[in-house]
Amino acid sequence: MLESAVGSAVCVELATLPNFVYPGDLFPSSRFYTRDLGQPEVVLTERQTMLPYENGLPEPDPELLEKFTRQRTLITSAD
């Protein structure tokens, strides 16, 4: 989901590329989710400016991911 912290981070990274003309809209994660699976969540300031990620890009929260996982599939190579 592009509205999640992980999806928004991808949009920000794409928007910084030299010939990228159509960046995605960014919203705070709390607008769409009670609890975002990505941490840290997307936060906007009063001026609607996105706060920079201080410790790298967001990653899925392993505990929440485990809690909400309904099915897993393991795909292996034929080697």
C-alpha positions as CSV (number, residue, x, y, z in Angstrom):
1,M,0.0,0.0,0.0
2,L,1.5,3.3,-1.0
3,E,-0.2,5.0,1.9
4,S,1.9,3.0,4.4
5,A,5.2,4.2,5.8
6,V,7.1,1.7,3.5
7,G,5.1,2.7,0.4
8,S,5.5,6.4,1.1
9,A,9.3,5.9,1.5
10,V,9.3,4.4,-2.0
11,C,7.4,7.4,-3.4
12,V,9.9,9.8,-1.8
13,E,12.9,7.9,-3.2
14,L,11.3,7.8,-6.7
15,A,10.5,11.6,-6.5
16,T,14.2,12.3,-6.0
17,L,15.3,10.7,-9.3
18,P,16.5,13.1,-12.0
19,N,13.8,12.7,-14.6
20,F,10.9,11.7,-12.4
21,V,8.0,14.1,-13.1
22,Y,4.9,12.7,-11.3
23,P,5.7,12.1,-7.6
24,G,3.0,10.4,-5.5
25,D,0.9,12.2,-2.9
26,L,2.1,11.7,0.7
27,F,-0.1,11.6,3.7
28,P,0.4,10.8,7.3
29,S,0.0,7.0,7.9
30,S,-2.6,7.8,10.6
31,R,-5.0,9.1,8.0
32,F,-5.4,5.6,6.7
33,Y,-4.3,3.2,9.4
34,T,-4.8,2.9,13.2
35,R,-1.5,1.1,13.3
36,D,0.9,1.2,10.3
37,L,2.8,-2.0,9.6
38,G,5.8,0.1,8.7
39,Q,7.9,1.8,11.3
40,P,8.6,4.7,11.7
41,E,5.2,6.0,10.6
42,V,4.9,8.9,8.1
43,V,4.6,12.2,10.0
44,L,3.8,15.6,8.5
45,T,4.5,18.9,10.2
46,E,2.0,21.7,10.6
47,R,3.2,23.1,7.2
48,Q,2.5,19.7,5.6
49,T,6.2,18.9,5.2
50,M,7.4,15.4,5.6
51,L,9.8,14.8,8.4
52,P,13.0,13.1,7.3
53,Y,13.7,9.5,8.2
54,E,16.5,9.7,10.9
55,N,17.5,6.0,11.0
56,G,17.1,4.9,7.4
57,L,13.9,4.0,5.5
58,P,10.9,2.5,7.2
59,E,10.7,-1.3,7.5
60,P,7.7,-3.5,8.4
61,D,7.3,-4.1,12.1
62,P,8.0,-7.8,12.5
63,E,5.6,-8.3,15.4
64,L,2.7,-6.7,13.7
65,L,3.5,-8.4,10.4
66,E,3.3,-11.8,12.2
67,K,0.1,-10.8,13.9
68,F,-1.7,-9.9,10.7
69,T,-0.2,-12.6,8.4
70,R,-3.0,-14.9,7.3
71,Q,-1.0,-17.3,5.0
72,R,2.6,-17.9,4.1
73,T,4.0,-19.5,1.0
74,L,7.6,-20.6,0.6
75,I,9.0,-20.5,-2.9
76,T,12.3,-22.2,-3.6
77,S,14.4,-22.6,-6.7
78,A,14.7,-25.9,-8.5
79,D,18.5,-26.0,-7.8
